[in-house]
Amino acid sequence: MCIKRLINLLLVGILLASCSGTKFVSDGYSMLNKVEVKKDEGYPDVSTSKYKSYVRQRGNQRWFSTFKVPLGIYSLAGRDTSKWLNRTLQSMGEAPVVFDTLKAQQSCNDLASLLRNEGYLGGRVDMFLTQKKKKVVNATYILHPGVAYNVNKVSYDIQDAAIDSLLRIGQMLWNGSLLKAGERFDVSNLDGERKRITEFLVNRGYYRFNKDFITYRADTVAGVPKVNLTLVLHPYPVSRDSIGAHPVYTIRDINYMSGDPDDDRIPLRASVLRNNTFIIPGKPYSAKELQTTYNRFGRLQAVKYTNISFVEDEATKQLDCNIQLTANKPHSISFQPEGTNTAGDLGAAASLTYQHRNLFRGSELLSLELRGAYENIKGLEGYSNQDFVEYSVEAKLQFPRFIAPFIAMPSVRSTQSSSELSLMYDLQNRPEYHRRVLSLAWKYKWNYVNHHDRYWIDLLDLNYVFMPWISDTFRHDYLEDDTNRNAILRYNYENLFIMKFGMGWAYNNGSNAFKVAVETAGNVLHLFAKTLNAGKKENGYTKIFDIAYAQYVKADLEYTKYIRFDYDNQLVLHVGLGIAYPYGNSDILPFEKRYFSGGANSVRGWSVRGLGPGRFAGKDGMIDFINQTGDMKLDLNMEYRARLFWKFNGALFLDAGNIWTLRDYADQPGGQFRFNHVLKDLAVAYGLGLRLNFDFFILRFDFGMKAVNPAYKEQGSTHYPIVHPRLSRDLTFHFAVGLPF
């Protein structure tokens, strides 16, 4: 109780201190409290939010756009900076923003200039100061756009015959032009047209061309708000006193060299150098091919730095290209210890990883990882051992290109691609059972340069699950006892082949993010067993080499929307939907492929695997981790994120969702999906989070509270905890690395 009272007093003190932040403002000056940008009515095209970003001063940061807590923390400090406490509070907080008249006048000039650039040639801006209280002011900028000017006519004065012919043949002056008669006069379009024509020319041999060779003449039309535009492309200054045509350069020779002064060996073999070089001898110089070459060498693990330079031959207008590569360290070893806590069972894990970044002198990445884990399991009765031990070894070999037959290299060169071969063996010894997993995978990933999307194909993903030993107690209590048989549990403790094929697509432009993944398993093995009569039926399952194989199809879809209000505040909306259907040789999904709900990245009012399916309520802690899984999942999340101070960010969130089964399993009553029960089955949670942002990674602490619990036993507080909250029952704490979505 004393701690709670102390926290409340501290929060009240911070808020009160934020209101008296003027103690650090000298006499004769004022603290800037709030900045507003308004406009005259009747100008829907003028966005005040856009213009506000051009104001050079804004008030102190506000948590969730309301509370100036960083200012309050700063104001708690004393003036004596020789004291550690004062320095710490000032470094964690934010000093009061003192209103600067010079910056305010510059802001007015910038806003007026922006109005004119957007076609309001007579636009002006007024600023008003409102004294809120002593030493505190609000600043309001009023935009008076005036009349909007449109482009009346566009003409061209190309003072280079070869470029004029090239632009007209390529239809550059009309197709895709940003200058169109009848549209708003906008300086950004003028500059964009300069860049567009410049990009067109520098990709066709005009090595020395830049956008400064393009200017405009703009003449207003008397009596009407219209502008006549003339684009002028100036000739090339051959010498101080003469002008001429712009020179066209071609590539003559390409030379590769080492960037290490102590080692003149080039780190990559000749074929890899050629495949990653898009600058081609005999062809005109292209800035696009230059940038693509930089990008391709920059993504190779074996290369640390890339420097590309050109040597001109003025007489022949040819360029010699020198590509200088500095090698990365080929070998590295890393050690990573971990602490684990699984439902209160403490443990430790450690991994040792060796990497070779240039195995075959083609920037192939070989990774070997050894991992061990130990966990002390409490609460088990009837078992001779109380420990969980896991050992695994994994080898990965990644090629920075497609490795596959029948693929023509020209089609592949336009992508950034990789191929990965992996092999993993995992040994798990638990008190209830011993489990071995052998995995083999061959995967492709690729994306197109300057695109926001990426693709992947899991061409082969084979998992062999082997159960060499199951304790008599576990077998008797859960697998063979007629009074407590569990089909889902039993199916997942048998030897099993999972051979799957998968593919996916992801897109992210900073505002919208999509992810779609589809996979299917067992079809090749089923065809093999059926065609060659290689399988045999046993206990309802077809087996190959006396091992059953899984058959299912699975699809996942995610969408995330990012809405940024300003630099400090953002709203994120997320929808996740997944569905998997077992068929053929399976009537139950393998445990690794089933969905679960709850946890740090789902409905945060519940612990991991603590929610669902549907209205199902767990009753046996030993097997609930199996029963609380499903064939279908829905996640609906809304999170408001705000920057707080120093490395701290905060979040308010609202989560909803659940999992369901597609079939009606006797061991999961109330778990089957039904359209008329979806709203009743949705679990809802709310809460707040704290993030520590260290740039390279984010530590996340989330406190989630149950709001609506579909797994209630009777009407009342257990159904709607939001009305009758109880911390011991409804509060869940999550610790994770990275953002939830």
C-alpha positions in Angstrom: 0.0 0.0 0.0 2.9 2.3 0.8 4.5 1.6 -2.6 1.2 2.4 -4.4 0.8 5.6 -2.5 4.4 6.6 -3.3 3.9 6.0 -7.0 0.7 8.1 -7.0 2.4 10.9 -5.2 5.3 10.8 -7.7 3.0 11.0 -10.6 1.0 13.9 -9.1 4.3 15.6 -8.4 5.5 15.2 -12.0 2.2 16.6 -13.4 2.3 19.5 -11.0 6.0 20.2 -11.9 5.1 20.2 -15.6 2.6 23.0 -14.9 5.4 25.0 -13.2 8.1 24.3 -15.8 8.6 28.1 -16.2 11.1 28.2 -13.3 13.9 27.5 -15.8 12.6 30.3 -18.1 14.5 33.6 -17.6 12.7 36.9 -17.1 11.7 38.6 -20.3 11.2 35.3 -22.1 8.2 32.9 -22.4 7.7 29.2 -22.6 6.0 28.0 -25.8 3.0 25.9 -24.7 1.2 25.0 -27.9 1.5 25.6 -31.6 -1.5 25.7 -33.9 -1.8 26.2 -37.7 -5.1 27.4 -39.0 -6.3 28.5 -42.5 -9.0 30.6 -44.1 -12.2 28.7 -44.9 -12.7 27.4 -48.4 -9.3 25.7 -49.1 -9.7 22.0 -48.8 -6.4 21.3 -50.7 -4.4 23.1 -47.9 -3.5 20.5 -45.2 -2.8 22.2 -41.9 -1.1 19.1 -40.5 1.3 19.1 -43.4 2.1 22.8 -42.9 2.5 22.4 -39.1 5.6 20.2 -39.8 7.3 23.3 -41.3 7.0 25.3 -38.1 10.5 25.5 -36.6 9.4 25.4 -32.9 6.8 23.2 -31.2 5.8 23.0 -27.6 7.2 20.4 -25.1 6.5 16.8 -25.8 3.2 15.4 -24.5 2.5 11.8 -23.5 -0.4 10.5 -25.6 -0.8 14.1 -26.9 -2.0 15.2 -23.4 0.5 15.2 -20.5 3.8 17.0 -20.5 5.5 14.4 -18.3 9.1 14.9 -19.7 8.9 18.6 -18.8 7.6 17.6 -15.4 10.6 15.3 -14.8 13.0 18.1 -15.9 11.3 20.5 -13.6 11.8 18.3 -10.6 15.5 18.9 -10.9 17.2 21.8 -9.0 19.4 24.4 -10.6 22.6 23.1 -9.1 23.9 20.8 -11.9 26.9 19.7 -9.7 24.5 17.3 -8.0 24.0 13.9 -9.6 20.2 13.8 -9.0 19.7 17.1 -10.8 21.8 16.1 -13.8 20.0 12.7 -14.0 16.5 14.3 -13.9 17.5 16.8 -16.6 19.0 14.2 -18.9 15.9 12.0 -18.6 13.4 14.9 -19.0 12.9 17.7 -21.5 13.9 21.4 -20.9 11.1 24.0 -21.4 10.9 25.2 -25.0 11.6 29.0 -24.9 9.7 30.9 -27.6 12.1 32.3 -30.2 10.8 35.3 -32.2 13.5 34.8 -34.9 12.4 31.2 -35.5 8.8 32.3 -35.5 9.4 34.8 -38.2 11.4 32.2 -40.2 8.4 29.8 -39.8 6.1 32.5 -41.2 8.4 32.9 -44.2 8.7 29.1 -44.7 4.9 28.7 -44.6 4.3 31.6 -47.0 7.0 30.1 -49.4 5.2 26.7 -49.2 1.9 28.3 -50.1 3.5 30.0 -53.2 5.2 26.7 -54.1 1.8 25.0 -54.1 0.3 27.6 -56.5 -1.0 30.2 -54.1 1.3 32.9 -55.5 -0.2 35.7 -53.4 -0.4 33.6 -50.2 0.7 35.2 -46.9 0.9 34.1 -43.2 0.1 35.9 -40.0 1.1 34.9 -36.5 -0.7 35.6 -33.2 0.6 35.1 -29.7 -1.8 34.4 -26.8 -0.5 34.9 -23.3 -1.8 31.9 -21.4 -0.3 32.9 -18.1 2.9 34.5 -16.9 5.8 33.3 -19.0 3.6 31.0 -21.1 2.4 31.7 -24.6 0.5 29.9 -27.4 1.5 30.5 -31.0 -1.1 30.4 -33.8 -0.2 30.7 -37.5 -3.0 31.8 -39.8 -2.7 30.8 -43.5 -4.2 33.2 -46.1 -3.7 31.2 -49.4 -5.5 33.6 -51.7 -6.1 32.7 -55.4 -4.7 29.4 -56.7 -2.8 29.7 -60.0 -3.0 27.0 -62.7 -0.7 26.1 -65.6 -2.0 27.7 -68.8 0.5 26.3 -71.4 3.7 24.2 -71.4 6.4 24.7 -73.9 10.0 23.4 -74.3 13.3 25.0 -75.3 15.7 22.1 -75.7 19.1 23.6 -76.7 20.7 20.3 -77.6 19.5 18.7 -80.9 20.5 15.1 -79.9 18.8 15.3 -76.5 15.7 17.0 -78.1 15.4 14.1 -80.6 16.0 11.5 -77.8 13.3 13.0 -75.6 10.8 13.2 -78.4 11.5 9.7 -79.7 11.1 8.4 -76.1 7.9 10.4 -75.7 9.5 11.8 -72.5 7.9 15.2 -73.0 4.4 13.9 -72.9 4.2 10.4 -71.4 4.5 10.6 -67.7 5.2 14.3 -67.7 4.5 16.2 -64.4 3.8 19.4 -66.3 0.2 19.5 -67.6 -1.9 22.4 -68.8 -4.9 23.1 -66.6 -3.4 21.6 -63.4 -2.3 23.5 -60.3 1.0 25.3 -60.6 3.2 23.4 -58.1 7.0 23.9 -57.7 7.4 20.3 -56.5 6.1 19.2 -59.9 8.7 21.5 -61.6 11.5 20.0 -59.6 10.1 16.5 -60.1 10.1 17.0 -63.9 13.8 18.1 -63.8 14.7 14.9 -61.8 12.7 12.7 -64.2 14.4 14.0 -67.4 17.8 14.0 -65.7 17.3 10.3 -64.6 16.3 9.4 -68.2 19.5 11.0 -69.6 22.0 9.8 -67.0 20.8 6.2 -67.7 21.6 6.7 -71.4 25.2 7.7 -71.4 25.0 11.3 -70.3 27.6 10.9 -67.5 28.1 14.6 -66.9 24.5 15.7 -67.0 22.7 17.0 -63.9 19.4 18.7 -63.2 21.0 22.2 -63.0 21.1 22.1 -66.8 17.3 22.4 -66.7 15.6 25.7 -65.7 12.2 27.3 -66.2 10.7 30.5 -67.4 7.3 31.2 -65.8 5.2 34.1 -67.1 1.9 35.0 -65.5 -1.1 35.8 -67.8 -2.4 39.3 -67.3 -5.8 39.5 -65.5 -6.2 35.7 -64.8 -4.6 33.4 -62.3 -2.6 31.4 -64.9 1.0 30.7 -65.7 2.8 30.0 -69.0 5.7 27.6 -68.4 8.8 27.0 -70.6 11.2 24.2 -69.7 14.7 25.2 -70.8 17.5 22.6 -71.2 20.8 24.4 -71.6 23.7 23.2 -73.8 27.0 21.8 -72.4 29.8 24.3 -71.6 32.6 22.9 -73.7 35.0 25.6 -72.5 34.8 29.0 -70.8 33.9 30.7 -74.1 32.0 28.0 -76.0 29.0 25.7 -75.7 28.1 22.5 -77.5 26.2 19.2 -77.3 26.2 17.2 -74.1 28.8 14.3 -74.4 27.6 10.6 -74.3 30.0 8.2 -72.5 30.3 4.5 -73.0 32.0 1.9 -70.7 35.3 0.6 -71.9 37.0 -1.6 -69.3 36.0 -2.9 -65.9 38.8 -3.5 -63.3 38.4 -5.3 -60.0 40.8 -4.6 -57.1 41.2 -5.1 -53.4 40.4 -2.3 -51.0 42.7 -3.8 -48.3 46.2 -2.2 -48.5 47.7 -5.3 -46.7 46.0 -7.9 -49.0 45.7 -7.5 -52.8 43.6 -10.6 -53.3 40.0 -10.0 -54.5 37.7 -11.8 -52.1 35.2 -13.2 -54.8 35.7 -15.5 -57.7 35.4 -14.2 -61.3 31.9 -15.6 -62.0 30.5 -14.0 -58.9 32.1 -10.6 -59.7 30.5 -10.7 -63.2 27.0 -11.8 -62.0 26.9 -8.9 -59.5 28.2 -6.2 -61.9 25.5 -4.5 -63.9 27.9 -2.1 -65.6 28.6 -3.6 -69.0 31.6 -2.8 -71.3 30.5 -1.4 -74.7 27.2 0.0 -73.3 26.4 3.6 -72.4 27.0 4.7 -68.9 23.9 4.2 -66.7 23.5 5.7 -63.2 20.8 3.0 -62.5 23.2 0.2 -63.3 25.8 1.8 -61.1 23.4 1.9 -58.1 22.3 -1.6 -58.8 25.9 -2.8 -58.7 26.5 -1.0 -55.4 23.3 -2.7 -54.0 24.3 -6.2 -55.2 27.9 -6.1 -53.8 26.5 -4.4 -50.6 24.3 -7.4 -49.7 27.2 -9.9 -50.0 28.4 -11.2 -46.6 32.0 -11.4 -47.8 32.2 -7.7 -48.8 32.6 -5.0 -46.1 33.0 -1.9 -48.4 32.5 -1.2 -52.1 33.9 1.8 -53.9 33.2 2.3 -57.6 35.0 5.1 -59.6 35.4 6.0 -63.2 38.3 7.3 -65.2 37.4 9.4 -68.2 39.0 9.3 -71.6 38.1 12.8 -72.9 39.2 12.1 -76.4 37.1 9.0 -77.0 34.3 9.8 -74.4 34.9 6.4 -72.8 34.9 5.4 -69.1 37.1 2.9 -67.4 35.3 1.5 -64.3 37.3 0.6 -61.2 35.5 -1.6 -58.6 37.3 -1.7 -55.3 36.2 -4.4 -52.8 37.2 -4.6 -49.2 36.7 -8.0 -47.7 34.9 -8.7 -44.5 36.3 -11.0 -41.8 35.5 -14.5 -43.1 35.2 -16.3 -39.7 33.2 -15.4 -36.6 32.2 -17.2 -33.4 29.5 -16.0 -31.0 28.2 -17.3 -27.7 24.7 -16.4 -26.4 23.5 -17.3 -22.9 19.8 -17.2 -22.1 17.6 -17.4 -19.0 14.3 -19.1 -19.4 11.0 -19.1 -17.3 8.3 -21.4 -18.6 5.2 -21.1 -16.4 7.4 -20.6 -13.3 9.9 -23.4 -14.2 13.3 -21.7 -14.2 16.1 -22.8 -16.6 19.0 -21.7 -18.7 20.2 -22.2 -22.2 23.3 -21.3 -24.3 24.2 -21.4 -27.9 27.5 -21.4 -29.7 27.5 -20.3 -33.4 30.3 -20.4 -35.9 30.0 -18.6 -39.3 32.0 -18.7 -42.4 31.0 -15.8 -44.7 32.8 -16.8 -47.9 32.9 -20.6 -48.0 33.4 -21.1 -51.8 34.6 -17.5 -52.6 31.1 -16.7 -53.7 29.9 -15.0 -50.4 28.2 -18.3 -49.3 27.3 -18.1 -45.6 27.9 -21.3 -43.6 26.4 -21.3 -40.1 26.9 -24.0 -37.5 25.0 -23.7 -34.2 25.2 -25.9 -31.1 22.5 -25.3 -28.4 21.8 -26.7 -25.0 19.1 -26.0 -22.6 18.1 -27.1 -19.1 14.9 -26.5 -17.1 13.9 -27.7 -13.6 10.2 -28.8 -13.8 8.1 -28.5 -10.6 4.8 -30.0 -9.7 5.1 -33.4 -11.5 4.2 -36.5 -9.5 4.9 -40.1 -10.4 8.0 -39.4 -12.5 11.5 -40.4 -11.7 13.1 -37.4 -13.2 12.1 -33.7 -12.8 14.4 -32.1 -15.4 14.0 -31.1 -19.0 17.2 -31.3 -21.1 17.5 -30.2 -24.8 20.4 -30.4 -27.2 20.4 -29.4 -30.8 22.8 -29.0 -33.7 21.9 -27.0 -36.8 23.8 -26.3 -40.0 22.7 -23.7 -42.6 24.3 -22.9 -46.0 23.0 -19.8 -47.7 23.8 -18.8 -51.2 23.3 -15.1 -52.3 21.6 -16.2 -55.5 19.2 -18.8 -56.9 20.7 -22.3 -56.9 18.4 -24.4 -59.2 18.5 -25.9 -62.7 16.5 -24.6 -65.6 16.5 -21.0 -64.5 18.0 -18.6 -67.0 20.4 -16.1 -65.4 19.1 -13.0 -67.2 15.7 -13.3 -65.4 17.4 -13.8 -62.1 19.8 -10.9 -62.3 17.0 -8.4 -61.8 16.3 -9.8 -58.3 18.0 -9.9 -55.0 17.8 -13.6 -54.2 19.1 -16.2 -51.8 18.9 -20.0 -51.5 19.2 -21.8 -48.2 19.9 -25.4 -47.3 19.5 -26.3 -43.6 19.8 -29.5 -41.6 18.9 -29.7 -37.9 18.8 -32.4 -35.2 17.0 -31.7 -31.9 17.1 -34.0 -28.8 14.5 -33.4 -26.0 14.4 -35.3 -22.8 11.4 -34.6 -20.5 10.2 -36.5 -17.5 7.2 -37.6 -19.5 8.9 -38.6 -22.8 11.9 -38.4 -25.0 11.6 -36.7 -28.4 13.8 -36.5 -31.4 13.3 -34.2 -34.4 15.3 -34.4 -37.6 14.6 -31.5 -40.1 15.8 -30.9 -43.7 14.9 -27.8 -45.7 15.6 -26.1 -49.0 14.3 -22.6 -49.3 14.3 -19.6 -51.7 13.9 -15.9 -50.9 13.9 -13.0 -53.3 12.8 -9.4 -53.8 13.0 -6.9 -56.6 15.2 -3.8 -56.3 13.3 -0.6 -55.2 10.1 -2.6 -54.5 8.4 -2.9 -51.2 7.5 -6.6 -51.5 9.4 -9.8 -51.0 8.7 -13.5 -51.8 9.7 -16.9 -50.5 9.3 -20.5 -51.4 9.9 -23.5 -49.1 10.6 -26.0 -51.8 11.2 -28.8 -49.4 10.7 -28.9 -45.6 10.9 -32.3 -44.2 10.5 -33.1 -40.4 10.8 -36.5 -38.9 9.5 -36.7 -35.4 10.6 -39.8 -33.4 9.4 -40.7 -29.9 12.0 -43.3 -28.6 10.6 -43.4 -25.0 7.4 -42.4 -23.2 7.1 -42.9 -19.4 4.7 -45.5 -18.1 3.0 -42.9 -15.9 2.3 -40.6 -18.9 1.3 -43.4 -21.2 -1.1 -44.8 -18.6 -2.6 -41.5 -17.4 -3.1 -39.8 -20.8 -2.5 -42.1 -23.8 -4.0 -45.4 -22.9 -6.5 -44.9 -20.0 -10.0 -45.4 -21.4 -11.4 -42.8 -18.9 -9.0 -40.1 -20.0 -8.1 -40.8 -23.6 -7.2 -37.6 -25.6 -7.1 -38.0 -29.4 -5.2 -34.8 -29.9 -2.6 -35.7 -27.2 -2.2 -39.2 -28.5 -1.7 -38.2 -32.1 1.1 -35.8 -31.2 3.1 -38.5 -29.3 3.5 -40.9 -32.2 6.2 -41.1 -34.8 5.4 -38.8 -37.7 6.6 -37.5 -41.1 5.8 -33.9 -42.0 6.9 -33.1 -45.6 5.6 -29.7 -46.7 5.7 -27.2 -49.5 5.1 -23.5 -48.8 5.2 -20.1 -50.3 4.5 -16.5 -49.3 4.5 -12.8 -50.1 5.0 -9.8 -47.9 4.6 -6.1 -48.6 5.5 -3.1 -46.4 5.7 0.5 -47.5 5.8 2.0 -44.0 2.1 2.8 -43.8 0.6 -0.6 -44.8 2.0 -4.1 -44.4 0.6 -7.3 -45.8 1.8 -10.9 -45.3 0.3 -14.0 -47.0 1.6 -17.5 -46.5 0.3 -20.8 -47.8 1.6 -24.3 -47.2 0.5 -27.9 -47.8 1.9 -31.2 -46.6 1.8 -34.9 -47.3 0.7 -34.8 -50.9 4.0 -36.1 -52.4 4.2 -38.9 -49.8 0.5 -39.8 -50.4 1.2 -39.9 -54.2 4.3 -42.0 -53.6 2.4 -44.5 -51.3 -0.5 -44.7 -53.7 1.4 -45.0 -57.0 4.0 -47.5 -55.8 1.8 -49.2 -53.3 4.5 -48.4 -50.8 2.3 -47.6 -47.9 0.3 -49.8 -45.6 -2.8 -49.1 -43.6 -2.6 -49.3 -39.8 -4.9 -47.9 -37.2 -6.6 -45.8 -39.8 -3.4 -44.2 -41.1 -1.3 -45.0 -44.1 2.4 -45.5 -43.2 5.6 -45.4 -45.2 8.5 -47.2 -43.6 6.2 -47.9 -40.7 5.8 -44.1 -40.1 2.5 -42.2 -40.6 2.7 -38.9 -42.5 0.7 -35.7 -42.0 -1.6 -34.2 -44.6 -3.0 -30.7 -44.3 -3.3 -27.3 -46.0 -2.7 -24.1 -44.1 -3.1 -20.4 -45.0 -2.2 -17.2 -43.0 -3.0 -13.6 -43.7 -1.8 -10.5 -41.8 -2.5 -6.8 -42.3 -1.1 -3.9 -40.3 -1.9 -0.2 -40.7 0.4 2.5 -39.3 -1.2 5.9 -38.7 1.4 8.5 -37.6 -0.1 11.6 -36.0 3.3 13.3 -35.4 6.9 12.3 -34.6 5.9 11.1 -31.1 2.5 9.5 -31.5 1.3 6.6 -33.7 -1.7 4.4 -34.0 -1.2 0.8 -35.2 -4.1 -1.5 -36.3 -3.5 -5.2 -36.9 -5.6 -8.1 -38.2 -4.3 -11.7 -38.3 -6.3 -14.6 -39.7 -5.1 -18.2 -40.0 -6.8 -21.4 -41.0 -5.5 -25.0 -41.4 -7.4 -28.1 -42.4 -6.2 -31.7 -41.9 -7.4 -34.2 -44.5 -6.5 -37.4 -46.2 -4.1 -39.2 -43.9 -4.7 -36.8 -41.0 -7.8 -35.9 -39.0 -5.8 -33.8 -36.5 -3.1 -31.2 -37.2 0.4 -31.9 -36.0 1.0 -30.0 -32.7 3.7 -27.7 -34.3 1.2 -26.5 -37.0 -1.8 -25.9 -34.6 -2.7 -22.3 -33.6 -2.6 -21.0 -30.1 -3.9 -17.7 -28.6 -2.7 -15.5 -25.8 0.8 -14.3 -25.1 2.9 -11.2 -26.0 1.9 -11.1 -29.7 -1.7 -12.1 -29.4 -4.5 -11.3 -26.9 -2.4 -10.0 -24.1 -4.9 -10.5 -21.3 -4.0 -14.2 -21.4 -0.8 -16.1 -21.0 0.8 -18.1 -23.9 -1.6 -20.9 -24.9 -4.0 -19.8 -22.2 -7.0 -18.8 -24.4 -9.5 -21.0 -26.3 -10.4 -22.7 -28.4 -13.7 -21.0 -28.4 -15.4 -21.3 -25.1 -13.2 -24.2 -23.9 -11.9 -23.8 -20.4 -8.8 -25.7 -19.4 -9.0 -28.0 -16.4 -5.9 -30.2 -16.5 -2.6 -28.2 -16.4 -0.7 -31.3 -17.6 -2.4 -31.4 -21.0 -3.9 -28.0 -21.4 -1.0 -27.0 -23.6 -2.3 -29.6 -26.1 -6.0 -28.9 -25.6 -5.7 -25.2 -25.9 -4.8 -25.3 -29.6 -6.9 -25.0 -32.7 -7.2 -25.1 -36.5 -8.2 -21.5 -36.9 -7.1 -18.2 -35.4 -8.3 -14.6 -35.4 -6.4 -11.6 -33.9 -7.6 -8.0 -33.8 -5.3 -5.5 -32.3 -5.2 -1.8 -31.8 -2.2 -0.1 -30.2 -1.5 3.6 -29.5 2.3 4.2 -29.3 3.9 7.3 -27.8 7.4 8.4 -27.2 7.9 9.1 -23.5 11.4 10.3 -22.6 15.0 9.1 -23.0 14.9 5.5 -24.2 11.3 4.9 -23.0 8.2 4.5 -25.2 4.7 3.8 -24.0 1.7 2.1 -25.4 -2.1 1.7 -24.8 -3.6 -1.4 -26.4 -6.9 -3.2 -27.0 -6.8 -6.8 -28.2 -9.5 -9.2 -29.3 -9.4 -12.7 -30.8 -9.5 -16.4 -30.2 -8.8 -19.8 -31.8 -11.2 -22.5 -32.9 -11.2 -26.1 -34.1 -12.8 -27.0 -37.5 -13.9 -30.4 -36.2 -15.9 -31.1 -33.1 -13.3 -32.9 -30.8 -14.7 -34.5 -27.7 -11.7 -33.3 -25.7 -12.3 -29.7 -26.6 -16.0 -29.0 -25.8 -17.1 -25.6 -27.0 -14.1 -25.2 -29.3 -15.6 -25.7 -32.7 -16.0 -22.7 -35.0 -19.6 -21.6 -35.7 -20.5 -18.4 -37.5 -23.4 -17.6 -35.1 -21.0 -17.8 -32.1 -18.1 -15.8 -33.3 -18.9 -12.6 -31.4 -19.7 -14.6 -28.3 -16.4 -16.4 -28.6 -14.2 -13.3 -28.9 -12.0 -12.6 -26.0 -11.1 -9.0 -25.3 -8.2 -7.5 -23.4 -6.9 -4.1 -22.7 -3.7 -2.8 -21.1 -0.6 -0.6 -21.2 3.0 -1.3 -22.2 6.4 0.1 -21.6 9.2 -0.2 -24.2 12.9 0.3 -23.9 14.2 1.4 -27.3 17.9 0.7 -27.8 17.7 1.3 -31.6 19.2 -2.2 -32.4 16.5 -3.9 -30.3 13.4 -3.1 -28.2 12.6 -4.6 -24.8 8.9 -4.7 -24.3 6.9 -5.0 -21.0 3.1 -5.4 -21.4 0.5 -5.5 -18.7 -2.8 -6.9 -20.1 -6.2 -7.1 -18.3 -9.0 -9.4 -19.3 -12.1 -7.5 -20.4 -14.4 -10.2 -21.9 -13.7 -13.9 -21.2 -15.6 -16.4 -23.4 -14.6 -19.3 -21.2 -16.8 -18.4 -18.3 -18.6 -20.9 -16.1 -21.5 -18.7 -15.2 -22.8 -15.2 -15.9 -21.2 -12.5 -13.8 -17.8 -11.3 -13.0 -16.0 -14.2 -14.8 -17.7 -13.3 -18.1 -17.1 -9.6 -18.0 -13.9 -8.9 -15.9 -13.9 -5.3 -17.2 -16.9 -4.7 -14.9 -15.6 -6.7 -12.0 -11.7 -6.7 -12.3 -9.5 -8.7 -10.1 -5.8 -8.4 -10.5 -4.9 -11.8 -9.2 -7.2 -13.4 -11.8 -7.2 -11.0 -14.8 -3.8 -9.4 -15.0 -1.1 -10.9 -17.2 2.5 -9.6 -17.5 4.4 -10.2 -20.7 8.1 -9.6 -21.4 9.3 -9.8 -25.0 11.9 -8.5 -27.5 10.6 -6.5 -30.4 7.2 -5.0 -31.2 4.1 -7.2 -31.2 3.3 -6.4 -34.8 
